[in-house]
């Protein structure tokens, strides 16, 4: 069990560019969650998957955001036409449905939009 | 909707002092309650949890009791150490099948030697 991994750990981009983040959950965890954390705030829910199905999206997830989990394993979160307000830490977590409720978090990807 | 309110920080204590971080919640149904900790430069880690009323979660000397009557889940430790310096987040999973976490804003704890 290697834990949840996220790549890249840091990303600096210019406003208007597209960025993509990757999350590799703990193997056999069929639920995967994305959260966003801004400075001085707690993480806020963005979306979650059960296997490859995206089952819920927050209103925080504008049309510029898209998430996929094509084979029910790793997931990607893409932000198109980035804005300065997108600067945040993007966190991924996973858990196994039917088991304990604990979500295990990755180290996060810190995005800075200039 | 669900919400979590935790005491504002930062909190600064001397080593071996008693710690309390207050947390109250609003939720429909019967939430599970969690404390997560974020050490400097690291990801969120589960510290303890409680899944039903009157349950006490405990880990590493920290404790919190699920109080349904006061909708609270206060975090306590009898004697803090410098290594406990971190940001502490209270969180809940509300009703429904998605088990998404709703977090408080976090409380920064600094313990001085």
Interface residues (C-beta under 8 A of the other chain):
Chain A: X4 X31 X33 X35 X40 X41 X42 X43 X44 X45 X48 X55 X56 X91 X93 X95 X101 X102 X103 X104 X105 X106 X107 X108
Chain B: X4 X32 X34 X36 X42 X43 X44 X45 X46 X49 X51 X89 X91 X93 X98 X99 X100 X101 X102 X103 X104 X105 X106
